[in-house]
Amino acid sequence: MVEQQQTNTVAENIIVFDPKSINLNERHTKIMGTFIINGMDSIRIFCDDGYETCQKLIQTGRKSAQDSNRRISVCIEMRQSKKLSVGQIAKDDLMQLKIGEKLRITTDESVIGTKGIISVKNFHSFPEELLDECSMVFFDMGSICAQIKHVEKDFIECEVQNDGIIYENSQVSFAHRGNSDNKFEMNHSEEVLQSSDVKFCLENEVDYIIHSIYNGKNEILELQKMIDQEKQKIPDYKQDQNVKIIAKLENENAIIDIEGILEVADCIMIPRGVLGTVLPIEKISWIQKKIVKCCNQAAKPCILASQFLDSMVHNPFPQRAEVTDIYSAVMDGADCLLLNSETTIGKYPIEAIKTMNEVCMNAERHFSYRDFFIEMLTKAEKPMQTVEAVANSCVKSAFNLQSNVIICVTDIGRVSRMISKYKPYSQVIVLSTNKRLANQCCLSRSCNGLWVNDVNNVNLMILSVVGILKQQGHVKENDDIVFVSGVMDIQIKSQFQMKLIQV
């Protein structure tokens, strides 16, 4: 049996949901369904919101996907024990700030934020050198800044530099305005993983865990060790249904160790807003392009996050520079683009996802598929691994046949990731008996996962999938399809079969 799912061909889109700005009811289920119809492939949820709320969001997302006849991946972001963030705020979890206002920031987390004062979590005392090293404090990825005027052990006095709104749990960072190389950072060497977060993710069959990386690949290895330990505690846990790890690069140390992180992580997230407050702002574009290239060469999905359509938080139409930003990200080879404030607190969330989807589709119409393929092929290590040789042969055949579809059968996901690495013009239908893997494929560009209950009868499976694709209008009579499957054998380490099929 092959499930009948609608497929999507554009660069993947991830949506962030804030339970404080939504109602988890039938109306919101319909809104989430609208997101899915308009190109949403994944949702990001924060453990900070509490397990009960997270569980409701997971259920809402999956029900909406089922009702929309689509698959989505669910990504949960782990809590950070050392993250600096705004404490509790009295009115509606937000505070309006005006330029020139005085603002006191205290380390006393019991203080409820009101006009003129807020607390910051996880900063137990302000160091005396803060004023010397850092003259500015940034909120919410730099959308609001305040100049530090006076420093005491348990509070600092600031002057607000621009109008805006700060929200409870907004990220806080410090920097020196006059010298972009001078950034103050917390010591994250003692970052503590929450085993309860991992347990929740495993019990709710989450597809990806997002983990903030400050020091390098060892943080990924520690998380993987905890995942393996928690698996053993869950009765009847399906060992083949592996949750995957997204490494969120939070600072310069993580960027320096990108090659090591790519060895152990399944996906990379580039939080541009956060990086812009801890790194020289003029270097962010270069860093973004560099990491996207590294991810492409390693055949690992790359997520670009933050401020793609920031103006649409308050306006129904984007700025022209924002549209260009999205277009450039797709042309650089990014796999996923993430909307954040646009959907958590924005007034026009549906318009934002529609805009994102339309710009991505237009960019893909102008994408130089053959040039990208040749570039990846030229830079690939020689001799190639068998799986990569098969993958690029599939993509090359699809080019030569002008095939709109590549069908890939896998239960591990290596073949589909390698095919996605070469960014084929064709949409890649990934067939798997592993439901978790079928969801996880959503983060690989051009890939759409379909669940099948049996892959032994290959010819019957191909006929079923081709029938579904014909019904959906993706293929027609006399079209050519490229088919590839990986087969595990006791005597042979691995073998692959590739077929060229005419409908």
C-alpha positions as CSV (number, residue, x, y, z in Angstrom):
1,M,0.0,0.0,0.0
2,V,1.2,3.5,-0.8
3,E,-0.4,6.5,0.9
4,Q,-1.8,9.2,-1.4
5,Q,-0.2,12.5,-0.4
6,Q,0.0,15.8,-2.2
7,T,3.6,16.7,-3.0
8,N,5.5,20.0,-3.0
9,T,8.4,21.0,-5.3
10,V,9.7,24.3,-3.9
11,A,12.4,25.0,-1.3
12,E,11.0,23.9,2.1
13,N,9.4,26.3,4.5
14,I,9.4,26.0,8.3
15,I,6.9,27.9,10.5
16,V,7.3,28.8,14.2
17,F,4.3,28.7,16.5
18,D,3.8,30.6,19.7
19,P,1.1,29.2,21.9
20,K,0.6,32.6,23.6
21,S,-0.5,34.1,20.3
22,I,-2.8,31.4,19.2
23,N,-5.8,29.4,20.3
24,L,-5.4,25.6,20.1
25,N,-8.9,25.0,18.8
26,E,-10.7,24.1,15.6
27,R,-10.2,27.6,14.1
28,H,-6.4,27.3,14.6
29,T,-6.4,23.9,13.1
30,K,-7.9,25.4,9.9
31,I,-5.2,28.2,10.0
32,M,-2.4,25.6,10.3
33,G,-4.1,23.7,7.4
34,T,-3.9,26.9,5.4
35,F,-0.2,27.2,6.1
36,I,0.3,23.6,4.9
37,I,-1.6,24.2,1.7
38,N,0.5,27.3,1.0
39,G,3.8,25.6,1.4
40,M,4.6,24.9,5.0
41,D,6.7,21.7,5.3
42,S,7.7,21.8,9.0
43,I,6.8,23.4,12.3
44,R,9.2,24.4,15.1
45,I,8.0,24.3,18.7
46,F,9.8,25.3,21.8
47,C,10.1,23.2,24.9
48,D,10.0,26.5,26.9
49,D,6.3,26.5,26.2
50,G,5.6,23.5,28.5
51,Y,5.1,19.9,27.5
52,E,1.3,20.0,27.6
53,T,1.2,23.0,25.1
54,C,3.9,21.4,22.9
55,Q,1.9,18.2,22.8
56,K,-1.3,20.1,21.7
57,L,0.7,21.8,19.0
58,I,2.1,18.6,17.7
59,Q,-1.3,17.0,17.6
60,T,-2.8,20.1,15.9
61,G,0.0,20.1,13.3
62,R,-0.3,16.4,12.5
63,K,-4.1,16.5,12.2
64,S,-3.9,19.5,9.9
65,A,-1.3,17.7,7.7
66,Q,-3.5,14.6,7.6
67,D,-6.6,16.8,6.7
68,S,-4.5,18.5,4.0
69,N,-3.3,15.2,2.6
70,R,0.3,16.2,3.2
71,R,3.3,15.2,5.4
72,I,5.1,17.6,7.6
73,S,8.1,17.3,10.0
74,V,7.8,18.3,13.6
75,C,10.9,20.0,15.1
76,I,11.3,20.6,18.9
77,E,13.8,23.1,20.2
78,M,15.5,22.1,23.4
79,R,15.6,24.4,26.4
80,Q,18.8,26.3,27.1
81,S,19.9,26.4,30.7
82,K,22.3,29.4,30.1
83,K,20.2,31.4,27.6
84,L,19.8,35.0,28.4
85,S,16.2,36.0,28.0
86,V,13.7,38.6,29.2
87,G,11.9,37.6,32.4
88,Q,8.2,37.7,33.2
89,I,6.3,40.8,32.0
90,A,3.1,42.0,33.7
91,K,0.8,43.1,30.9
92,D,0.1,40.7,28.0
93,D,3.6,39.3,28.1
94,L,5.0,42.3,26.2
95,M,6.2,45.9,26.8
96,Q,6.2,48.9,24.6
97,L,9.5,50.8,24.6
98,K,10.1,54.4,23.3
99,I,13.3,56.0,22.1
100,G,15.0,57.9,24.9
101,E,13.2,56.1,27.8
102,K,15.2,54.9,30.8
103,L,15.2,51.1,31.3
104,R,16.6,49.2,34.3
105,I,17.6,45.6,33.7
106,T,17.8,43.5,36.9
107,T,19.2,40.0,37.6
108,D,16.4,39.4,40.1
109,E,14.1,37.0,38.3
110,S,11.3,37.6,40.8
111,V,10.8,41.1,39.4
112,I,7.7,41.3,37.2
113,G,8.4,43.6,34.2
114,T,6.6,46.9,34.2
115,K,7.3,50.3,32.7
116,G,11.0,51.2,33.2
117,I,12.2,47.8,34.6
118,I,12.6,44.2,33.4
119,S,14.4,41.2,34.6
120,V,16.8,39.0,32.7
121,K,17.0,35.3,33.3
122,N,20.2,33.3,33.8
123,F,22.4,36.3,34.4
124,H,23.1,36.1,38.2
125,S,25.4,39.1,38.4
126,F,26.6,41.8,35.9
127,P,30.4,41.9,35.7
128,E,32.1,45.2,36.3
129,E,33.8,45.2,32.9
130,L,30.4,45.0,31.1
131,L,30.3,48.8,30.6
132,D,33.9,48.8,29.3
133,E,33.4,45.8,26.9
134,C,29.8,46.3,25.9
135,S,28.0,49.6,25.5
136,M,24.7,48.1,24.1
137,V,22.1,45.5,25.0
138,F,20.0,43.9,22.3
139,F,16.6,42.3,22.5
140,D,14.9,39.9,20.2
141,M,17.8,39.4,17.7
142,G,18.7,43.1,17.6
143,S,15.2,44.5,16.8
144,I,15.5,46.8,19.9
145,C,18.7,48.1,21.4
146,A,19.5,50.2,24.5
147,Q,22.7,51.9,25.5
148,I,24.2,50.9,28.8
149,K,24.7,54.0,31.0
150,H,25.5,52.5,34.5
151,V,26.4,49.1,35.8
152,E,25.9,47.6,39.3
153,K,26.3,44.0,40.4
154,D,22.6,43.2,40.2
155,F,21.3,45.7,37.7
156,I,22.2,48.0,34.8
157,E,20.7,51.3,33.7
158,C,20.1,51.8,30.0
159,E,18.6,54.3,27.5
160,V,16.4,52.9,24.8
161,Q,17.7,53.7,21.3
162,N,14.6,52.9,19.2
163,D,10.9,52.3,19.4
164,G,9.6,48.8,19.6
165,I,8.1,45.9,21.6
166,I,9.9,43.4,23.8
167,Y,8.3,40.1,24.7
168,E,8.6,37.7,27.6
169,N,11.4,35.2,26.9
170,S,12.9,37.4,24.1
171,Q,16.6,36.7,23.7
172,V,19.0,39.2,25.3
173,S,22.6,39.9,24.1
174,F,25.3,42.4,24.7
175,A,27.7,44.1,22.2
176,H,29.9,47.2,21.9
177,R,28.5,49.6,19.3
178,G,31.7,51.2,18.3
179,N,33.7,48.0,17.6
180,S,31.9,45.2,15.8
181,D,34.6,42.7,16.8
182,N,34.0,43.3,20.5
183,K,31.2,41.1,21.7
184,F,30.3,40.0,25.2
185,E,29.1,36.4,25.5
186,M,27.9,34.1,28.3
187,N,30.1,31.1,29.2
188,H,28.1,28.2,27.8
189,S,30.6,25.5,28.8
190,E,28.3,24.4,31.5
191,E,25.2,24.2,29.4
192,V,23.0,21.5,30.9
193,L,20.9,19.2,28.7
194,Q,17.3,18.5,29.9
195,S,16.7,14.7,29.8
196,S,13.0,15.4,30.3
197,D,13.0,17.3,27.0
198,V,14.6,14.3,25.2
199,K,12.1,11.9,26.8
200,F,9.2,14.1,25.7
201,C,10.5,14.2,22.1
202,L,10.9,10.4,21.9
203,E,7.6,9.7,23.5
204,N,5.8,12.0,21.0
205,E,7.7,10.7,18.0
206,V,9.2,14.1,17.1
207,D,11.1,14.1,13.8
208,Y,13.9,16.5,14.8
209,I,15.4,17.9,17.9
210,I,16.9,21.4,17.6
211,H,20.0,21.8,19.8
212,S,21.9,25.1,20.3
213,I,25.6,24.7,19.7
214,Y,28.1,27.0,21.4
215,N,31.3,24.9,21.6
216,G,31.4,22.4,18.8
217,K,30.5,18.8,17.8
218,N,30.9,17.3,21.3
219,E,27.6,19.0,22.3
220,I,25.9,16.9,19.5
221,L,27.6,13.8,20.7
222,E,26.4,14.4,24.3
223,L,22.8,14.9,23.0
224,Q,23.0,11.7,20.9
225,K,24.3,9.8,24.0
226,M,21.3,11.1,26.0
227,I,18.9,10.1,23.2
228,D,20.3,6.5,23.2
229,Q,20.0,6.3,27.0
230,E,16.4,7.6,27.0
231,K,15.4,5.1,24.2
232,Q,16.3,2.2,26.5
233,K,13.8,3.5,29.1
234,I,10.8,3.5,26.7
235,P,9.1,0.1,26.4
236,D,8.6,-1.1,22.8
237,Y,10.5,1.9,21.3
238,K,11.0,1.3,17.6
239,Q,14.8,1.5,17.3
240,D,14.6,2.2,13.5
241,Q,12.4,5.3,14.1
242,N,15.3,7.5,14.9
243,V,14.9,11.2,15.9
244,K,17.4,13.4,14.0
245,I,19.4,16.3,15.3
246,I,19.4,19.9,14.0
247,A,22.5,21.8,15.1
248,K,21.6,25.5,15.7
249,L,24.9,27.5,15.4
250,E,24.8,30.2,18.1
251,N,28.2,31.7,18.0
252,E,31.7,31.9,16.4
253,N,32.9,28.7,18.1
254,A,30.2,26.7,16.5
255,I,30.9,28.3,13.1
256,I,34.6,27.5,13.4
257,D,33.8,23.8,14.0
258,I,31.3,23.6,11.2
259,E,33.1,20.6,9.6
260,G,33.1,18.7,12.8
261,I,29.5,19.5,13.5
262,L,28.5,18.3,10.0
263,E,30.1,15.0,10.7
264,V,27.7,14.2,13.6
265,A,24.6,16.5,13.0
266,D,21.8,15.6,10.6
267,C,20.9,19.2,9.7
268,I,22.2,22.7,10.3
269,M,20.3,25.8,11.3
270,I,21.8,29.3,10.7
271,P,20.0,31.7,13.1
272,R,21.0,34.9,11.3
273,G,19.4,37.2,13.8
274,V,21.2,35.7,16.8
275,L,24.5,35.6,15.0
276,G,24.1,39.2,14.1
277,T,24.2,40.2,17.8
278,V,27.3,38.1,18.7
279,L,29.3,38.5,15.5
280,P,30.3,41.5,13.3
281,I,27.1,42.3,11.3
282,E,29.1,42.8,8.1
283,K,30.3,39.2,8.2
284,I,26.8,37.5,8.4
285,S,26.1,37.3,4.7
286,W,29.5,35.7,4.0
287,I,29.1,33.3,6.9
288,Q,25.6,32.3,5.6
289,K,26.9,31.6,2.1
290,K,29.9,29.7,3.4
291,I,27.8,27.4,5.7
292,V,25.2,26.8,3.0
293,K,28.0,25.6,0.7
294,C,29.5,23.3,3.4
295,C,26.0,21.8,4.0
296,N,25.5,21.2,0.3
297,Q,28.8,19.5,-0.1
298,A,28.1,17.3,3.0
299,A,24.6,16.4,1.8
300,K,23.1,17.8,5.0
301,P,19.9,20.0,4.9
302,C,20.6,23.7,5.7
303,I,17.9,25.9,7.4
304,L,18.2,29.7,7.2
305,A,16.3,31.4,10.0
306,S,15.3,34.9,11.1
307,Q,13.9,38.1,9.6
308,F,13.1,37.0,6.1
309,L,9.8,38.9,6.1
310,D,10.2,41.0,9.2
311,S,8.2,43.9,7.8
312,M,5.1,41.6,7.4
313,V,4.8,41.4,11.2
314,H,3.0,44.7,10.9
315,N,2.3,45.1,7.2
316,P,0.5,42.9,4.6
317,F,3.3,43.4,2.0
318,P,7.0,42.7,2.2
319,Q,9.9,45.1,1.5
320,R,11.7,44.6,-1.8
321,A,15.0,43.9,0.0
322,E,13.3,41.0,1.9
323,V,12.1,39.4,-1.3
324,T,15.6,39.7,-2.7
325,D,16.9,38.0,0.5
326,I,14.6,35.0,0.0
327,Y,15.5,34.8,-3.7
328,S,19.2,34.8,-3.0
329,A,18.9,32.1,-0.3
330,V,17.2,29.8,-2.7
331,M,19.7,30.5,-5.5
332,D,22.6,29.8,-3.0
333,G,21.2,26.3,-2.5
334,A,19.5,26.6,1.0
335,D,17.1,23.7,1.7
336,C,14.7,25.4,4.2
337,L,13.7,29.0,5.0
338,L,12.2,29.7,8.5
339,L,9.5,32.2,9.4
340,N,9.6,33.3,13.0
341,S,8.0,36.5,14.3
342,E,6.0,36.6,11.1
343,T,3.9,33.7,12.3
344,T,4.3,33.9,16.1
345,I,3.3,37.6,16.7
346,G,2.7,38.8,13.2
347,K,-0.6,40.3,12.1
348,Y,-0.4,38.7,8.6
349,P,0.9,35.1,9.1
350,I,-1.0,33.6,6.1
351,E,0.1,36.4,3.8
352,A,3.7,35.9,5.0
353,I,3.8,32.1,4.1
354,K,2.1,32.8,0.8
355,T,4.7,35.4,0.0
356,M,7.5,33.1,1.0
357,N,6.2,30.3,-1.1
358,E,5.6,32.4,-4.2
359,V,9.1,34.0,-4.0
360,C,10.7,30.5,-3.5
361,M,8.8,29.1,-6.5
362,N,9.9,32.0,-8.7
363,A,13.5,31.6,-7.6
364,E,13.4,27.9,-8.5
365,R,12.1,28.7,-12.0
366,H,15.4,30.7,-12.5
367,F,17.7,28.3,-10.6
368,S,20.7,27.1,-12.7
369,Y,20.1,23.3,-12.0
370,R,22.7,22.0,-14.5
371,D,25.4,24.5,-13.3
372,F,24.8,23.6,-9.7
373,F,25.0,19.9,-10.6
374,I,28.3,20.4,-12.3
375,E,29.7,22.4,-9.4
376,M,28.7,19.7,-6.9
377,L,30.1,17.0,-9.1
378,T,33.4,18.8,-9.6
379,K,33.8,19.4,-5.8
380,A,32.8,15.8,-4.8
381,E,35.5,13.7,-3.2
382,K,37.1,11.1,-5.5
383,P,36.7,8.2,-5.4
384,M,33.0,8.6,-4.6
385,Q,31.0,6.6,-2.1
386,T,28.7,4.1,-3.9
387,V,25.6,5.9,-2.7
388,E,26.8,9.3,-4.1
389,A,27.7,7.8,-7.4
390,V,24.2,6.3,-7.7
391,A,22.6,9.5,-6.7
392,N,24.4,11.8,-9.2
393,S,23.7,9.2,-11.9
394,C,20.0,9.5,-11.1
395,V,20.1,13.2,-11.3
396,K,22.1,13.2,-14.5
397,S,19.7,10.7,-16.1
398,A,16.8,12.9,-15.0
399,F,18.4,15.9,-16.8
400,N,19.0,13.9,-19.9
401,L,15.5,12.5,-20.0
402,Q,13.9,15.8,-18.9
403,S,12.1,13.8,-16.3
404,N,9.9,15.6,-13.8
405,V,10.1,12.8,-11.2
406,I,12.7,10.7,-9.4
407,I,11.3,7.9,-7.3
408,C,13.7,6.8,-4.5
409,V,13.1,3.8,-2.1
410,T,15.0,4.0,1.2
411,D,14.7,3.2,4.8
412,I,17.8,5.0,5.9
413,G,17.6,8.2,3.8
414,R,21.1,8.2,2.5
415,V,20.1,8.0,-1.2
416,S,17.5,10.7,-1.0
417,R,19.9,13.1,0.8
418,M,22.5,12.5,-1.8
419,I,20.0,13.1,-4.6
420,S,18.9,16.3,-2.9
421,K,22.6,17.4,-2.6
422,Y,22.6,17.7,-6.4
423,K,19.4,19.8,-6.4
424,P,17.6,18.1,-9.3
425,Y,15.0,19.9,-11.3
426,S,12.8,16.9,-10.8
427,Q,10.8,16.4,-7.6
428,V,12.0,13.5,-5.6
429,I,9.4,11.1,-4.3
430,V,10.9,9.2,-1.3
431,L,9.2,5.9,-0.5
432,S,9.9,4.4,2.8
433,T,8.4,1.9,5.2
434,N,9.7,4.1,8.0
435,K,7.1,6.8,8.7
436,R,9.5,8.9,10.7
437,L,11.9,9.0,7.7
438,A,9.0,9.9,5.4
439,N,8.4,13.0,7.6
440,Q,12.1,13.9,7.9
441,C,12.5,14.0,4.2
442,C,10.5,17.3,4.3
443,L,13.7,19.2,5.2
444,S,15.6,18.1,2.1
445,R,15.1,20.3,-0.9
446,S,12.9,18.8,-3.7
447,C,12.1,15.7,-1.5
448,N,8.6,14.6,-0.6
449,G,8.2,11.5,1.6
450,L,5.5,8.9,1.1
451,W,4.9,5.9,3.4
452,V,4.6,2.4,2.0
453,N,3.9,-0.7,4.0
454,D,5.9,-3.0,1.8
455,V,8.8,-2.6,-0.6
456,N,9.3,-6.2,-1.6
457,N,7.2,-6.1,-4.7
458,V,9.0,-3.3,-6.5
459,N,6.9,-3.4,-9.8
460,L,3.6,-3.2,-7.9
461,M,4.9,-0.3,-5.8
462,I,6.0,1.6,-8.9
463,L,2.6,1.1,-10.6
464,S,0.9,2.4,-7.4
465,V,3.1,5.5,-7.2
466,V,2.9,6.3,-10.9
467,G,-0.9,6.0,-10.6
468,I,-1.0,8.5,-7.8
469,L,1.3,10.9,-9.7
470,K,-0.9,10.7,-12.8
471,Q,-4.0,11.5,-10.7
472,Q,-2.2,14.6,-9.2
473,G,-1.1,15.7,-12.6
474,H,2.7,15.4,-12.0
475,V,3.2,12.9,-14.8
476,K,1.4,12.0,-18.0
477,E,1.6,9.4,-20.8
478,N,5.0,8.8,-22.3
479,D,6.8,10.8,-19.5
480,D,10.1,9.3,-18.3
481,I,10.7,8.5,-14.6
482,V,14.0,7.7,-12.9
483,F,13.7,5.0,-10.2
484,V,16.3,4.0,-7.6
485,S,16.3,1.8,-4.6
486,G,18.8,0.6,-2.0
487,V,18.8,-3.0,-1.1
488,M,20.5,-4.4,2.0
489,D,21.9,-8.0,1.8
490,I,23.6,-10.2,4.4
491,Q,26.4,-11.2,2.0
492,I,26.8,-7.8,0.2
493,K,27.2,-4.7,2.2
494,S,24.8,-2.7,0.0
495,Q,23.5,-2.7,-3.5
496,F,21.4,-0.4,-5.5
497,Q,19.1,-0.8,-8.5
498,M,18.2,2.0,-10.9
499,K,15.5,1.8,-13.5
500,L,14.4,4.2,-16.3
501,I,10.6,4.0,-16.6
502,Q,8.3,5.3,-19.3
503,V,4.7,6.0,-18.2
